[in-house]
Amino acid sequence: MRKFVIWALSLLFVVAMATYTLATEFKFGGSWTVRGIYWDTGVGVGSGTVDKDILEDVTYYDVRLRMDMCAKVTDKLSFHAQADSALGYPGDYERDNPLSTPDSYFGVWSGNALIGRTGQYSYRAEYGEYAPAERNPLGTAMAPLASANIGTGGNASTQRDIIFQRAYLKWATGLGTLKVGRQWAYWGHGLVEGMNRNRIEWEYEQPSYCIGFGLDKWAEGDLFLDEDDIDHYFLYAKITKPNFEFGPYFGYARNNQPDGALAPGSRADMNLYYTSWWLKYVMGNLSFSGEYVYKWGKSGYRLSQDLIQGIDQHGLVYDLTYNAGPCKIGYEQGYFTGPKDGASGAGVALQDEAFVTSYSFSPFLIVGEVLVNGLAMDGRLVTATNMNCNYVSNCHYWKGFIEASPTRNLSLTTQVGYIQANNKIETPTNQSRNRSMGTEWDIMGTYKLTDNLSYTAAWAYLWTGGFWETIPRTPLGVTAKADDAMVFLHQIAITF
């Protein structure tokens, strides 16, 4: 299946570019981006450690060439693709940065944002369709660094020459629009839907409402896999008025992993249901938006001793924004519950206990995106892993932010926020305590030198809380002191 998909998409891409005269309309564009990064991970010297961790200070730069293409074959049929190339991670970290994931589904290399999370949909005339627009211009600049692919030999995925972020066919009919292939999937604030997915989706849209349904169904090893061995089905609807949006989203996911994949005699057992309710209301210069998610079901594996976790979780995120012309002031708050008490089986997979957000959701530059004291958040705000020894749940955060455009070519953003969560260490007693992750301050500015050339600088500082000090480090059982963490990024981008 993987070879077939690679062959088919490569053929479509080459044919569309080489024979664009066959299309009634062909558009090609993209960007070339270079960024330099300094990253203090907050690693300190704790009891039992010999010296400071090698990852205490990381300095490197990376490069990306992005190509966007739209080939309109007929008035109803079109092909859309977005591919990344020249994905190198040279720098000052042993010839390669093993913490980077060039084909990540989140962060600065995804969506249309230069740096930050993508948010509510906006119309993009150059592609003739709706696409996600920035929700938070800070979002996270460092998401590709938060990867589970951490190893001593470098990241094999950096060897790929071309990464298709999106490649899909779009067929518009009187009964709706059908899209097949890897495409952007987004809903609400992006709590449960906010990433590129391999999917088949049908949507019927009218000026005041839309309905849609579809499925993501791929086996392990398929190209562009988002979640290994997960079948995902969804149904949604949305009512849209000039100052009002409202709609429900229903989803079901099950694990189709073959028996014995985890261990001899193992069998996956996952049936997860969820619903999301999205609301946006605009009243003059004041706007409110919020998303509530409820998940229920079970997830885990059956072995000689069942490792099944019951799921009964809630998530809520809302923001309030006042737009005062060149300045915008806002407040955002979120809360996510954790696991049900009494998971069956010792050593139950703690990741299944946490409220898992989509890869597209994180309100900060550092927390949730980069290593802090050796803990990787894996691109998800409230799901964390460090060699399977720590996970996060019962998370609460708030932040205030200001966005300003003093001149036509200059945009500035600053935000201050606080976050706390339970951290559960994998010990015989599965200790769990609610602790402060800390207070974070983020600043970013972008200056547009020309219509096609821009420069961006971002700085973030995290005053770490007690949460990070309880995390065992290598060797396991040794707890390190957590120093404050800092990130500085500067970037130049050329669009064409």
C-alpha angles and dihedrals in degrees: 000000000000094000091048093052092046091050094046096048093044090050092049092049095048095043093048092051098041096044102033090137087075090064120083088224131014127184126183129179143132146148143261115217134185122182136178122209137196114189128183104192096198095244113159136181111269137179111300097014121125100206141341119297117265089236095059091105122021124182123177145125133225138196134214135184111197123194124195122191137179121183115186106202096176135350088273105031126064139158122221128190140171119188133178123211140169088046101172127158104194118158146102099320112090099294092302142040106236091188093066126091110196094189093047117148094223145044134033094345095056137069122007097295120112090212121355150034124317118235143168118009122264131181116262109200094193090065099030094231144083116275134173117275128202115287096177117017090204098044100133129322095185105051096122088062092061098079135145088216094091115149144139095246099057130256114299091203090070088071093069112109100201127025119193105214090177134006120159145142119238120202119184119200136165088261095053143287124298120202122186125183138032107340143157113273118192138161132175113319092345097255095141103001119047118111145071110286139182100240150143110225135177121194132181111200132187128172093264103031146010137197130194146166139180148134143252108210120164135144127230112285096026118139117273093009112186100184122010115247098349124143109202127188125182144180127187144169134189136192114209127195130165092266103015140063127178135162149141128236122199125193141177127192132183133178114242095181110146120252113272095023094119097037137333107295095012123137126192115235114186131144111161126176127186142171129199127197118200127195132177125175128179123196112176109297092347121086134179129193132173143167128204121194130189122189129187139165133067139291135186145073136287116227132147082301114034116242100196124152122199113224121215109147142151132203130186130180126170138164136196119205134185116199112206101175110265091012130061124191123192148167127208131187135178141180131188126186123221138219130327114252119260109032111195115249131024115271094024113183102271093198089069089056095059124083101257115211126193120271089252096065126090128117097202141059097227112017109073095013116056137036115276115187089341097309118124117202091201094227094296122104099223104023114079135173136184109175087322092297103111140036133174131226141153090047126180128181141166134185141177122210142185126201122190139173107200090176136015092259100039128074125178132188133182131175138176123199146165129215136184134176145160115270116201118197118207100244131132088269097039093226114213127187134165109237140167116261088195144244121300131199119195129187127182136172133183125194119193106215094181135349089275104029127068139166125210132189125185132182129185132180127190122199096206123225133207093281094081095048094066095060116110115232133198115327092041113247094039113112119207128205113251116228123194115282128224138185129192122184133176124183142181121202133188119195126198 
